[in-house]
Amino acid sequence: MAHIVILGAGIGGLPMAFEMKENARPEDTITVISNTPTFHFVPSNPWVAVDWRDRDEIELPIAPILEKKGVAFIPVGAQRVHPERNEVELADGRLIRYDYLVIATGPKLAFDEIEGLGPQGHTQSICHVEHAEHAKDAWMDFVKDPGPIVVGAVQGASCFGPAYEYAMIMETDLRRRKIRDKVPMTFVTSEPYIGHLGLNGVGDSKGLMESIFRDKAVRWICNAKVTKVEAGLMHVLEHDDEGKAKKEHTLPFKYSMMLPAFKGVDAVLGIDGLVNPRGFVLIDEHQRNPRYPNVFGIGVCVAIAPTEPTPVPTGVPKTGYMIESMVTATAHNIRALLDGKPPTEKATWNAVCLADFGDRGAAFVAIPQIAPRNVNWFAEGYWVHLAKIAFERYFLRKMKKGTSEPIYEKIVMKAMGIMKLKDH
């Protein structure tokens, strides 16, 4: 009998619990530990932030879902992981022993690395539903007395899609309110060019996103470091292609949302051999930590090296398709170890993204995620907007049912079908 503990109950952690339950032996027990009693669908946060969704529409209670699957649930955050003694120390002082640990915590949001950044400072965030609700309150005040918007992603950020998405959703909402003409918009990003996405671009993402920004009258500053944020004022240092300081910008704003850099959560930060200097979990090709072979990592919390150096630091995104693949590989590898066999499954690190722009949207498929690729496709259209809505509803139904049915594979097949139609 083995005890398998999953740390985290988000887009990686809950599917991990479902797949592990299906792959575990009858005598094995599975426990999920989370610092929150609810699951929320992160990709819907931009809609919450402009009052297109209510929080309760994208949030689910975790306990009844896991109870139906026969999985134990502890809604208490982890204080510290002790891999040398196979224990997780909880915030309430309890020690939870494990035979196998899957770390699926997601990241810590590094707002503190830039003075004035984040909901406790002067900018909004869509990284968590609570942040999105705060952003919505600020947005509702903003539309009564509009002014300049600054939106984007700071140095070290690794998830750029939501920044583009939220910029365009705000733009659409402003047009619907007939106040777009009163709102200058500037997109600030650490990417070397618009549409880089931390992936060196996908298809013609650069050309398409630049065209969309020009059409929507959105200015942009690339190779940008945000040095400080004051109330209504953002200080940005633009760099050239060699990484040298090029121009200082002082950008006034009445509303701003800037995605932060990520790092590992405090429960694992600084554990030698388990994480890198930023606190991301070190894994091998089987999702397993090299020093602690009974510890696995999945999702945004794992360490992935950047594809290539950029003038201003950018990270590599971990998209849903990649996370889904990590989950499946990890579940099968733990089962192999339970059976006394070596792990053999490897995640397919492919990238699929649906970014809603409010009335249209952009989608890309990168197989594999890091170039050179077998599939390198980027497109935009009204169908993406509809696909994102359908995806949200399908994913939430999947979580309610507690099923491990792959969802991103279906999206890839649909996208591939669209590509074939376009070719003909």
C-alpha positions in Angstrom: 0.0 0.0 0.0 1.4 3.4 -1.0 0.3 6.9 -0.1 0.4 9.3 -3.0 0.2 13.0 -2.1 -0.6 15.7 -4.7 0.4 19.2 -3.7 -1.9 21.7 -5.4 -5.5 21.5 -6.8 -5.5 23.6 -9.9 -5.5 22.9 -13.6 -2.6 20.4 -13.0 -3.4 19.1 -9.5 -7.1 18.1 -10.0 -6.6 16.2 -13.3 -3.6 14.6 -11.6 -5.8 13.3 -8.8 -8.3 11.9 -11.3 -5.6 10.1 -13.5 -3.7 8.8 -10.5 -6.9 7.3 -9.0 -7.5 5.5 -12.3 -3.9 4.2 -12.4 -3.3 3.4 -8.7 -3.8 0.0 -7.2 -6.9 -0.6 -5.1 -4.9 -0.6 -1.9 -3.2 2.8 -2.6 -4.4 6.0 -1.1 -4.3 9.5 -2.7 -4.5 12.8 -0.9 -4.7 16.2 -2.4 -3.4 19.2 -0.4 -4.4 22.7 -1.4 -4.3 26.2 0.2 -7.8 26.9 -1.1 -11.1 24.9 -0.8 -12.1 25.8 -4.4 -10.9 25.3 -7.9 -11.2 28.2 -10.4 -10.7 28.1 -14.1 -7.8 30.5 -14.5 -8.3 31.1 -18.3 -11.7 32.8 -17.5 -10.1 35.4 -15.2 -9.9 38.1 -17.9 -13.7 37.9 -18.4 -14.2 38.2 -14.6 -12.0 41.3 -14.6 -14.3 43.2 -17.0 -17.5 41.9 -15.4 -18.3 39.4 -18.3 -18.3 36.5 -15.8 -19.2 36.2 -12.1 -16.7 34.3 -9.8 -19.2 31.6 -9.0 -19.5 30.8 -12.7 -15.9 29.7 -12.9 -15.3 28.3 -9.4 -16.0 24.8 -8.0 -15.8 23.4 -4.5 -13.0 20.8 -4.4 -14.1 18.5 -1.5 -17.2 17.0 -3.0 -15.5 16.4 -6.4 -12.7 14.4 -4.8 -14.9 12.7 -2.3 -16.8 11.1 -5.2 -13.5 9.8 -6.6 -12.4 8.4 -3.2 -9.6 10.9 -2.9 -8.8 12.5 0.4 -8.6 16.3 0.5 -6.9 18.6 3.0 -7.7 22.3 2.4 -4.7 23.6 4.3 -1.6 25.2 2.6 1.8 23.5 2.8 4.3 25.3 4.9 7.3 23.2 3.8 8.2 20.1 1.9 10.7 17.8 3.6 11.8 15.5 0.8 14.7 14.0 2.8 12.1 12.5 5.2 9.1 12.1 2.8 6.9 14.6 4.6 4.8 17.7 3.8 4.5 20.1 6.7 1.2 22.0 6.7 0.5 25.5 7.8 -1.4 24.2 10.8 1.6 22.2 12.0 0.5 18.7 10.8 3.0 16.4 9.0 1.7 14.4 6.1 3.9 11.4 5.2 4.0 10.2 1.6 5.5 7.5 -0.5 5.2 9.5 -3.7 4.7 13.3 -3.9 3.5 15.2 -7.0 4.2 18.9 -6.8 1.5 20.8 -8.8 1.3 24.1 -6.9 1.6 26.5 -9.7 3.8 29.5 -9.2 4.3 32.2 -6.6 3.6 35.6 -8.2 6.7 37.7 -7.8 5.0 41.1 -7.5 7.6 42.0 -4.8 10.4 42.1 -7.4 9.2 45.5 -8.8 8.3 48.4 -6.5 4.6 49.2 -6.8 3.6 46.2 -8.9 0.5 44.2 -8.2 -2.8 44.4 -6.4 -1.1 45.5 -3.2 0.6 48.3 -5.3 -0.7 50.2 -8.3 -1.4 47.6 -11.0 -4.1 44.9 -11.4 -3.6 41.2 -12.0 -5.6 38.4 -13.6 -3.5 35.5 -12.3 -6.0 34.5 -9.6 -9.8 34.9 -9.4 -9.5 37.1 -6.3 -7.2 39.4 -8.2 -9.6 39.4 -11.1 -12.4 40.4 -8.8 -10.3 43.3 -7.5 -9.5 44.2 -11.1 -13.2 44.2 -12.0 -14.0 46.7 -9.2 -11.2 49.0 -10.4 -12.4 48.5 -14.0 -16.0 49.6 -13.1 -14.6 52.8 -11.5 -12.3 53.3 -14.5 -15.1 53.2 -17.2 -16.9 56.0 -15.3 -13.9 58.3 -15.7 -11.6 56.7 -18.4 -8.0 57.6 -19.3 -4.8 55.9 -20.4 -4.3 52.1 -20.0 -0.9 50.4 -19.7 -1.1 46.6 -20.0 1.4 43.8 -20.6 4.0 41.6 -18.9 7.1 42.5 -16.9 10.7 41.2 -17.2 11.0 37.5 -16.3 7.3 36.8 -17.1 6.7 33.5 -18.8 2.9 33.6 -19.6 2.3 36.2 -22.2 -1.0 35.0 -23.8 -3.2 36.4 -21.0 -1.7 39.8 -21.4 -2.6 40.0 -25.0 -6.0 38.5 -24.3 -6.8 41.0 -21.5 -5.6 43.9 -23.6 -8.0 43.0 -26.4 -10.9 42.1 -24.1 -10.6 45.6 -22.5 -10.4 47.1 -26.0 -13.6 45.3 -27.0 -15.4 46.3 -23.8 -14.4 49.9 -24.3 -15.8 49.9 -27.8 -19.1 48.4 -26.6 -19.3 51.2 -24.0 -18.5 53.7 -26.8 -15.6 55.2 -24.8 -12.7 53.6 -26.7 -11.8 57.0 -28.2 -11.1 58.3 -24.7 -8.6 55.6 -23.8 -5.0 55.6 -25.2 -3.6 52.0 -24.8 0.1 51.0 -24.5 1.3 47.4 -24.4 4.5 47.0 -22.4 6.4 43.6 -22.7 9.7 42.0 -22.0 9.4 40.1 -25.3 11.9 41.0 -28.0 8.9 41.5 -30.4 5.2 41.5 -30.4 3.9 37.9 -30.6 7.1 36.3 -29.4 5.1 34.7 -26.5 8.2 33.2 -24.8 8.3 30.7 -27.7 10.3 32.6 -30.4 6.9 33.2 -32.0 4.5 30.6 -33.5 3.7 30.8 -37.2 3.1 34.4 -38.1 2.3 35.5 -34.6 4.5 38.6 -34.9 2.9 39.9 -38.1 -0.7 39.0 -37.0 -0.4 40.6 -33.6 1.3 43.7 -34.8 -1.5 44.0 -37.4 -4.2 43.6 -34.8 -2.5 46.2 -32.5 -2.2 48.7 -35.4 -5.9 48.1 -36.3 -6.9 48.6 -32.7 -4.6 51.6 -32.1 -2.6 49.9 -29.4 1.0 51.2 -29.0 3.7 48.8 -27.9 7.1 48.9 -26.2 9.2 45.7 -26.4 12.4 44.7 -24.7 11.0 46.5 -21.7 11.9 46.4 -18.1 9.5 47.9 -15.6 11.7 49.6 -13.0 9.0 51.1 -10.7 5.3 51.8 -10.6 3.8 54.8 -8.8 0.2 55.7 -8.5 -0.8 56.5 -12.1 2.8 56.4 -13.4 4.9 53.5 -14.7 8.6 53.8 -15.2 9.8 51.6 -18.1 13.4 51.1 -19.5 13.4 50.0 -23.1 16.5 48.0 -24.3 18.0 47.5 -27.7 18.6 44.1 -29.4 21.9 43.8 -27.6 20.3 44.3 -24.2 21.6 47.8 -23.6 19.4 50.5 -22.2 17.9 52.5 -25.1 15.2 54.8 -23.8 13.4 55.6 -20.6 9.6 55.9 -20.7 7.4 57.5 -18.1 3.9 56.2 -18.8 0.8 57.8 -17.2 -2.1 55.5 -16.6 -5.6 55.4 -15.0 -5.7 51.6 -15.2 -3.0 49.0 -15.6 -2.7 45.2 -15.6 0.9 43.8 -15.7 1.6 40.1 -15.5 4.4 39.4 -13.0 7.3 37.1 -13.2 6.8 33.7 -11.6 8.9 31.8 -9.1 8.5 28.7 -6.9 6.2 28.6 -3.9 7.7 29.1 -0.4 7.1 25.5 0.5 9.9 24.4 -1.8 12.0 27.5 -2.3 15.7 26.9 -1.5 15.6 23.1 -1.2 18.9 22.0 -2.7 18.5 19.4 -5.4 14.7 19.8 -5.5 14.4 23.2 -7.1 16.5 25.7 -9.1 17.4 29.2 -7.8 14.0 30.5 -8.8 12.3 27.7 -6.9 11.0 25.8 -9.9 11.0 22.0 -9.5 13.8 20.2 -11.3 12.6 17.2 -13.3 14.0 14.6 -15.7 12.3 13.3 -18.9 9.9 11.3 -16.8 8.7 14.3 -14.6 10.8 12.9 -11.7 13.2 14.9 -9.6 16.8 13.6 -10.0 17.7 13.8 -6.3 14.4 12.7 -4.8 13.1 10.0 -7.2 9.8 9.7 -5.4 9.0 13.3 -6.1 7.4 14.4 -9.4 6.6 17.9 -10.7 3.9 19.0 -13.2 2.6 22.2 -14.5 3.8 25.8 -14.1 5.9 24.9 -11.1 8.5 22.9 -13.1 11.8 24.3 -14.4 12.1 24.7 -18.2 15.0 26.6 -19.6 14.3 29.5 -22.0 14.4 28.6 -25.7 17.2 31.2 -26.3 18.6 34.3 -24.6 16.6 37.5 -25.1 17.7 41.1 -24.5 15.3 41.3 -21.5 14.7 38.0 -19.6 11.6 36.1 -20.7 10.4 32.7 -19.5 8.8 29.7 -21.3 5.0 29.2 -20.9 3.6 25.9 -19.7 0.3 25.7 -21.5 -2.6 23.4 -20.8 -1.8 20.8 -23.4 1.7 20.4 -22.0 0.3 20.2 -18.4 -2.2 17.5 -19.5 0.6 15.5 -21.0 2.7 15.9 -17.9 -0.2 14.6 -15.8 -0.7 11.5 -17.9 3.0 10.7 -18.0 3.4 11.1 -14.2 0.4 8.9 -13.4 1.7 6.1 -15.6 5.2 6.4 -14.2 4.1 6.3 -10.6 2.1 3.1 -11.4 5.2 1.6 -13.0 7.2 2.3 -9.9 4.4 0.8 -7.7 4.8 -2.3 -9.9 8.5 -2.4 -9.4 9.2 -1.3 -13.0 11.2 1.7 -14.2 9.3 4.8 -15.5 9.1 5.0 -19.2 6.5 7.6 -20.1 7.5 11.0 -21.3 5.3 14.1 -21.7 4.9 15.6 -25.1 5.7 19.2 -24.6 3.3 20.7 -27.2 1.6 24.1 -27.0 -2.0 24.9 -27.7 -3.5 28.3 -26.9 -6.9 29.9 -27.4 -6.9 33.6 -26.6 -10.2 35.4 -26.6 -10.2 39.0 -27.8 -13.8 39.7 -26.8 -15.4 39.5 -30.3 -12.7 37.6 -32.1 -9.6 35.7 -30.9 -6.2 34.2 -31.8 -5.2 30.5 -31.6 -1.9 28.7 -32.0 -0.6 25.2 -32.2 3.1 24.5 -31.7 4.2 20.9 -32.0 6.6 20.6 -30.3 6.6 23.8 -28.2 10.2 24.5 -28.8 11.3 25.1 -32.5 12.0 23.5 -34.9 8.5 22.2 -35.1 6.3 19.7 -37.0 3.3 22.0 -36.6 3.8 25.8 -36.5 0.4 27.4 -36.8 -1.2 30.7 -35.7 -4.6 32.1 -36.8 -7.3 34.5 -35.7 -11.0 34.9 -36.2 -14.4 34.9 -34.6 -14.3 31.1 -34.3 -11.6 31.4 -31.6 -14.0 33.5 -29.4 -16.6 30.8 -29.7 -14.1 28.0 -29.1 -12.8 29.6 -25.9 -16.4 29.8 -24.5 -17.0 26.1 -25.4 -13.6 25.1 -23.9 -14.5 26.9 -20.6 -17.8 25.1 -20.3 -16.4 21.7 -21.3 -13.4 21.9 -18.9 -15.6 22.9 -15.9 -18.0 20.0 -16.7 -15.0 17.7 -16.8 -13.8 18.9 -13.4 -17.3 18.4 -11.9 -17.4 14.9 -13.2 -13.9 14.1 -12.1 -12.9 12.7 -15.4 -9.4 12.4 -16.8 -10.6 12.5 -20.4 -8.0 14.4 -22.5 -9.3 17.7 -23.7 -6.4 19.5 -25.4 -5.9 16.5 -27.8 -9.4 17.2 -29.1 -8.5 20.9 -29.6 -5.4 19.9 -31.6 -7.4 17.6 -33.8 -10.0 20.4 -34.4 -7.2 22.9 -35.2 -5.6 20.4 -37.5 -8.9 20.0 -39.3 -9.2 23.7 -39.7 -5.7 23.9 -41.1 -6.5 21.2 -43.7 -9.6 23.0 -44.8 -7.5 26.2 -45.2 -5.0 24.3 -47.3 -7.7 23.3 -49.7 
